[in-house]
Amino acid sequence: MSGRDLLVFALVLLLVGAGSFWVGTTHPFRAGGGRVSMVVRNEIENVVLINTSVEFSAGETVFDALNKVARVEYSFYPGLGKFVTSIDNLRQTQTAWWLYYVNGTLASIAADRYGLMDGDNVLWKYTSEMPF
């Protein structure tokens, strides 16, 4: 297992241990599409990388919306989903990683399992701080 994979695995275990990660769950998908606000921020350098709105269709996820505005790399974990490892070539390391929030709340599931709702505010943070 590479250092990157080990870091992602450790973060997943941390979320499980904190009781905020539910294996196999998804955020409810809602009928219809809409528009969401998408901000991608490098918290380490205090820089906003992307600040836009994104149109989405019924059944699309936070991951789908991010893919519309950025080049995304990820690791897939069966039963858990896709965990973002790089946005526009800003890659996670052993000391910094990507987290996402929807409407101000840290998401507790993988981005490809979080269904969007019209008007959602999505914030991706590249950070070295633990969210707990």
C-alpha positions in Angstrom: 0.0 0.0 0.0 1.5 3.4 -1.0 1.8 6.3 1.4 -1.1 8.0 -0.3 -3.4 5.0 0.0 -2.3 4.5 3.6 -3.3 8.2 4.4 -6.7 7.8 2.8 -7.2 4.5 4.6 -6.2 6.2 7.9 -8.6 9.1 7.3 -11.5 6.6 6.5 -10.7 4.8 9.8 -10.7 8.1 11.6 -14.1 8.9 10.3 -15.4 5.5 11.2 -14.0 5.8 14.7 -15.6 9.2 15.1 -19.0 7.7 14.2 -19.6 10.1 11.3 -19.0 7.7 8.4 -21.7 5.2 7.5 -20.5 2.4 5.1 -22.8 1.8 2.2 -25.0 4.9 2.7 -25.7 7.6 0.3 -27.1 11.1 0.6 -30.6 11.0 -0.9 -30.8 11.7 -4.6 -33.6 14.1 -5.4 -35.8 14.5 -8.5 -34.8 17.1 -11.0 -31.6 19.0 -11.5 -30.6 22.5 -10.6 -27.5 24.6 -9.8 -25.0 24.5 -7.0 -22.3 26.8 -5.8 -18.8 25.2 -6.0 -15.8 26.6 -4.2 -12.4 24.9 -4.2 -10.0 26.3 -1.6 -6.4 25.7 -0.7 -6.6 26.3 3.1 -2.8 25.8 3.5 -2.0 28.8 1.2 -5.3 30.6 1.8 -6.2 30.7 -1.9 -9.5 30.2 -3.7 -8.8 28.0 -6.7 -12.4 27.8 -8.1 -15.5 29.8 -7.3 -18.3 29.1 -9.7 -21.8 27.7 -10.0 -22.5 24.4 -11.6 -25.6 23.1 -13.3 -26.5 19.5 -12.6 -29.0 16.9 -13.7 -31.2 14.6 -11.7 -29.1 11.9 -10.0 -25.8 13.7 -10.2 -23.5 13.9 -7.2 -20.9 16.2 -5.6 -18.3 14.2 -7.5 -20.0 14.8 -10.8 -20.3 18.5 -10.2 -16.6 18.8 -9.3 -15.7 16.9 -12.5 -17.5 19.6 -14.5 -15.2 22.4 -13.3 -11.9 20.7 -12.4 -9.5 17.8 -13.3 -10.1 15.2 -10.6 -8.2 12.2 -9.5 -9.5 9.7 -7.0 -9.1 6.4 -5.2 -12.0 4.0 -5.3 -12.7 1.8 -2.3 -15.4 -0.9 -2.8 -18.3 -0.4 -0.5 -17.2 3.1 0.3 -16.9 5.0 -3.0 -14.6 7.5 -4.6 -12.3 9.6 -2.4 -10.8 12.6 -4.2 -7.0 12.6 -4.1 -6.2 15.5 -6.5 -8.0 18.5 -7.8 -6.4 20.4 -10.8 -3.1 18.6 -10.0 -3.1 19.6 -6.3 -2.5 16.2 -4.8 -3.0 14.9 -1.4 0.1 14.1 0.6 0.8 12.4 3.9 0.2 15.8 5.6 -2.5 17.4 3.4 -5.8 16.1 1.9 -9.1 17.0 0.4 -12.3 17.3 2.4 -15.7 18.5 1.3 -18.6 20.3 2.9 -22.1 20.7 1.8 -24.1 23.7 3.1 -21.4 24.2 5.8 -21.4 20.6 7.1 -18.5 18.2 6.6 -19.7 15.4 4.4 -19.7 11.9 6.0 -19.7 9.9 2.8 -17.7 9.7 -0.4 -18.4 12.5 -3.0 -19.8 10.0 -5.5 -22.5 9.0 -3.0 -23.7 12.5 -2.1 -26.7 13.5 -4.2 -27.1 17.2 -5.0 -30.1 19.4 -4.4 -30.8 22.7 -6.1 -29.1 25.6 -4.2 -26.5 23.4 -2.4 -23.2 25.1 -1.5 -20.3 22.8 -2.0 -16.9 23.7 -0.5 -13.8 21.6 -1.2 -10.9 22.3 1.2 -7.3 21.2 0.8 -6.1 21.1 4.4 -3.7 19.7 6.9 -6.1 20.1 9.8 -8.2 17.3 11.1 -11.9 18.3 11.0 -12.7 16.9 14.5 
